[in-house]
Amino acid sequence: MPVKPPTVDALARIAQAYHLHPTLQDLESFRGLMTPTLASYTRLDQLTEPTLPVKYPRSPGYRPQPQDNPLGAWYWRCEITGAPQGILAGKTIAMKDNVCVAGIPMMNGTSVLEGYIPEIDATIVTRILDAGGTILGKAVCESLCFSGGSHTSDTGPVRNPHDPTRSAGGSSSGSAALVAAGAVDMAIGGDQGGSIRIPSCWCGIYGLKPTYGLVPYTGVFPIELTLDHTGPMARTAADVALLLEVIAGPDGLDPRQRAGLHAAAYTQALTGEVRGLRLGIVPEGFGWEGLSEPDVDEGVMAAAHAFEKLGAQVRTVSIPWHRDGMHVWTPIAVEGATRLMVAGNSMGTNWQGHYTVSLLDSFARG
């Protein structure tokens, strides 16, 4: 719908609301100056919004029934076959349900977004498929990814495959449970405050929160630009390195990625040799009354010092601010999430010139 230029009387009322006192000549001049700008809005309405091609065909998939989803870890099942060759050929992958997969519903753990279907593949989805991987579906994540437990998703709790009466951890709860249960070889998780590391630990698998910006976050539901990470989860360190090798590196779209960033052949680093490796133990992370568990503290210390026998250097590194980390993190996450999820309609900052209208409509309906 074309934008109609305001009348001189309307401009006068606007000016009065801002305690401005332009003359009639000023108002007529301002109305004339608006003409080229409003013409751009009219032309924009006439243009056809460009679409991004979906490289690999897929069917819509389906929502699994409870009897086919005993851990509650699947949100949506599908099968998207990637390239016939590549380093992920023969590997199956679950995508955390905060990652856009074109044509496949994405809920991000909250009923507010239920029914939203992305129109694009996130960068990491394309890279996985290009490398020959097969995506088997979307793994349940916690509501808006704001929990370290596995009980807040609006689809219901995710159960730990080793003991269904226990938590799988979160917020990448479904990703960890599916990998641990052997339903997939690998999974993508997301981490703003432990959401890859917590469920990986609790489900007994491996997970990596990558270096900031190493893996493009383009097409992934954010919480806050400086906290957002997405990364690999698998049953072995070798598979974690393999998946990282595929998804890492700049994509030219994510503002989190610095100039000169490049990926590496991470699988080649898995030599088993740790001589010369330097490990730091942060004492402020241990012995917290009401938070730490003595047996866990002892286990972590023992594991760290075990590397000394293998030739690594283990040292204590004091970081006094560590105990204020949560107090620093909380306002950043709350303020950032407000800006991105509410004011910014979530994905607007993740694309250069591309906004997913369906997502904006979902928030409007919510």
MOZI-V149614 format. One record per residue. N is the residue number from 1. RES is the residue in one letter. PHI is phi in whole degrees, 0 to 359 (* if undefined). Layout:
n & res & phi
N & RES & PHI
N & RES & PHI
//
This chain:
n & res & phi
1 & M & *
2 & P & 299
3 & V & 275
4 & K & 279
5 & P & 293
6 & P & 291
7 & T & 283
8 & V & 298
9 & D & 296
10 & A & 295
11 & L & 296
12 & A & 296
13 & R & 293
14 & I & 297
15 & A & 300
16 & Q & 297
17 & A & 297
18 & Y & 258
19 & H & 59
20 & L & 254
21 & H & 226
22 & P & 288
23 & T & 281
24 & L & 300
25 & Q & 295
26 & D & 299
27 & L & 296
28 & E & 295
29 & S & 293
30 & F & 299
31 & R & 297
32 & G & 291
33 & L & 293
34 & M & 285
35 & T & 305
36 & P & 297
37 & T & 294
38 & L & 293
39 & A & 295
40 & S & 294
41 & Y & 297
42 & T & 297
43 & R & 294
44 & L & 300
45 & D & 294
46 & Q & 276
47 & L & 279
48 & T & 272
49 & E & 296
50 & P & 292
51 & T & 243
52 & L & 264
53 & P & 292
54 & V & 265
55 & K & 285
56 & Y & 244
57 & P & 294
58 & R & 203
59 & S & 267
60 & P & 296
61 & G & 76
62 & Y & 202
63 & R & 274
64 & P & 292
65 & Q & 283
66 & P & 306
67 & Q & 292
68 & D & 261
69 & N & 218
70 & P & 298
71 & L & 271
72 & G & 66
73 & A & 267
74 & W & 270
75 & Y & 267
76 & W & 215
77 & R & 253
78 & C & 201
79 & E & 215
80 & I & 243
81 & T & 269
82 & G & 273
83 & A & 300
84 & P & 293
85 & Q & 225
86 & G & 148
87 & I & 287
88 & L & 256
89 & A & 302
90 & G & 88
91 & K & 265
92 & T & 253
93 & I & 225
94 & A & 254
95 & M & 260
96 & K & 304
97 & D & 281
98 & N & 247
99 & V & 253
100 & C & 289
101 & V & 234
102 & A & 303
103 & G & 81
104 & I & 246
105 & P & 305
106 & M & 227
107 & M & 248
108 & N & 52
109 & G & 78
110 & T & 233
111 & S & 295
112 & V & 302
113 & L & 259
114 & E & 299
115 & G & 101
116 & Y & 285
117 & I & 237
118 & P & 298
119 & E & 258
120 & I & 227
121 & D & 267
122 & A & 300
123 & T & 307
124 & I & 292
125 & V & 294
126 & T & 300
127 & R & 294
128 & I & 297
129 & L & 291
130 & D & 299
131 & A & 274
132 & G & 95
133 & G & 288
134 & T & 243
135 & I & 269
136 & L & 260
137 & G & 149
138 & K & 253
139 & A & 270
140 & V & 303
141 & C & 233
142 & E & 289
143 & S & 303
144 & L & 57
145 & C & 64
146 & F & 255
147 & S & 219
148 & G & 268
149 & G & 263
150 & S & 231
151 & H & 235
152 & T & 255
153 & S & 295
154 & D & 288
155 & T & 274
156 & G & 115
157 & P & 289
158 & V & 258
159 & R & 261
160 & N & 288
161 & P & 295
162 & H & 279
163 & D & 201
164 & P & 300
165 & T & 275
166 & R & 247
167 & S & 288
168 & A & 268
169 & G & 80
170 & G & 205
171 & S & 272
172 & S & 277
173 & S & 295
174 & G & 296
175 & S & 300
176 & A & 294
177 & A & 296
178 & L & 292
179 & V & 294
180 & A & 297
181 & A & 279
182 & G & 82
183 & A & 289
184 & V & 219
185 & D & 280
186 & M & 215
187 & A & 209
188 & I & 261
189 & G & 241
190 & G & 230
191 & D & 215
192 & Q & 247
193 & G & 208
194 & G & 121
195 & S & 286
196 & I & 265
197 & R & 290
198 & I & 296
199 & P & 294
200 & S & 299
201 & C & 296
202 & W & 291
203 & C & 261
204 & G & 75
205 & I & 240
206 & Y & 254
207 & G & 212
208 & L & 230
209 & K & 273
210 & P & 291
211 & T & 308
212 & Y & 306
213 & G & 83
214 & L & 297
215 & V & 256
216 & P & 298
217 & Y & 265
218 & T & 302
219 & G & 85
220 & V & 243
221 & F & 296
222 & P & 265
223 & I & 247
224 & E & 202
225 & L & 305
226 & T & 274
227 & L & 254
228 & D & 287
229 & H & 219
230 & T & 229
231 & G & 197
232 & P & 271
233 & M & 223
234 & A & 197
235 & R & 277
236 & T & 227
237 & A & 296
238 & A & 297
239 & D & 288
240 & V & 298
241 & A & 297
242 & L & 295
243 & L & 293
244 & L & 299
245 & E & 301
246 & V & 282
247 & I & 267
248 & A & 281
249 & G & 112
250 & P & 291
251 & D & 240
252 & G & 78
253 & L & 238
254 & D & 278
255 & P & 291
256 & R & 285
257 & Q & 270
258 & R & 283
259 & A & 295
260 & G & 84
261 & L & 293
262 & H & 212
263 & A & 273
264 & A & 219
265 & A & 276
266 & Y & 296
267 & T & 296
268 & Q & 287
269 & A & 278
270 & L & 275
271 & T & 269
272 & G & 84
273 & E & 265
274 & V & 242
275 & R & 300
276 & G & 92
277 & L & 291
278 & R & 251
279 & L & 245
280 & G & 250
281 & I & 255
282 & V & 268
283 & P & 298
284 & E & 293
285 & G & 273
286 & F & 239
287 & G & 70
288 & W & 276
289 & E & 296
290 & G & 86
291 & L & 238
292 & S & 284
293 & E & 247
294 & P & 307
295 & D & 292
296 & V & 290
297 & D & 305
298 & E & 295
299 & G & 295
300 & V & 293
301 & M & 299
302 & A & 297
303 & A & 295
304 & A & 296
305 & H & 288
306 & A & 297
307 & F & 292
308 & E & 298
309 & K & 293
310 & L & 261
311 & G & 105
312 & A & 279
313 & Q & 259
314 & V & 244
315 & R & 228
316 & T & 273
317 & V & 233
318 & S & 281
319 & I & 231
320 & P & 305
321 & W & 290
322 & H & 305
323 & R & 285
324 & D & 260
325 & G & 304
326 & M & 295
327 & H & 291
328 & V & 284
329 & W & 296
330 & T & 301
331 & P & 297
332 & I & 298
333 & A & 294
334 & V & 294
335 & E & 293
336 & G & 295
337 & A & 296
338 & T & 299
339 & R & 292
340 & L & 278
341 & M & 280
342 & V & 257
343 & A & 291
344 & G & 262
345 & N & 52
346 & S & 69
347 & M & 264
348 & G & 301
349 & T & 278
350 & N & 269
351 & W & 228
352 & Q & 273
353 & G & 86
354 & H & 242
355 & Y & 235
356 & T & 275
357 & V & 300
358 & S & 301
359 & L & 290
360 & L & 297
361 & D & 297
362 & S & 299
363 & F & 292
364 & A & 297
365 & R & 292
366 & G & 288
//
